Amino acid sequence: MIFSVRTTVGQERIVAELLRSKQEKEHHHVYSLTVVDNVRGYIFLEAENEAEVKTLCYNVPHLKGIVPGGIDLTEVQHFFEEKSLTVDINKGDLVELTAGPFKGEKAKVIRVDDAKDKITLELVEATVPIPVTMDAASIRVITKAKV
């Protein structure tokens, strides 16, 4: 069964680490702890029953409470599905680099490698066209290519 625990916003990882440490010492029947980046102020726990979660969560700093009742796995499953970062990026798109030595520069997408989440770019304002390969997480799409 999946249970949700409310925490102070921004303290999710600290609370999860405290719960993990407490679980190792006291051997509660809590099987997993999950912090989802997109869900602020909550931690998900997989446990035998709600009583185990309450016992584990007792007197933990930054923990505000347990959401009553369990959560069906289908309700939270979409948080655990990994999406490719290159889904919305296509050849010809104009992008801005958000990290690395060319941060702030504009570039045109030459090639997209979905398997590795890598994008090959050509800097727009460079006098000599040099292909640069970067992680898809390091760019932001400015304008889409006309199809």
GIURWO-V379086 format. One line per field, one symbol per residue. ss: DSSP state (~ for helix, > for strand, _ for the rest). phi: phi as a letter, one per 30 degrees, with the letter a starting at -180 (. if undefined). burial: # if it has 16 or more other ideal C-beta (glycine too) atoms within 10 Angstrom, else .. Layout:
BEGIN
ss: ???
phi: ???
burial: ???
END
This chain:
BEGIN
ss: _>>>>>>____~~~~~~~~~~~~~~~___>>>>>_______>>>>>>__~~~~~~~~_____>>>>____>_~~~~~~~______________>>>>________>>>>>>>>____>>>>>>_______>>>>>~~~>>>>>____
phi: .cbcbdbddjcedddddddddddddchddccabbccedcdibbcbcbdadddddddddicdicclcddidcdeddcdddcddcddceccbejdcbcdcajdcejdcbcdcbbcddchcbcbbddcddcdcdbcbdddcbbdcbdddc
burial: #######...##..##.##..##....#.#..###......######..#.##..##.....#..#...#.....#........##..#...#.#.#....#..#.#.#..#....###.#.#........#.#.#.##........
END
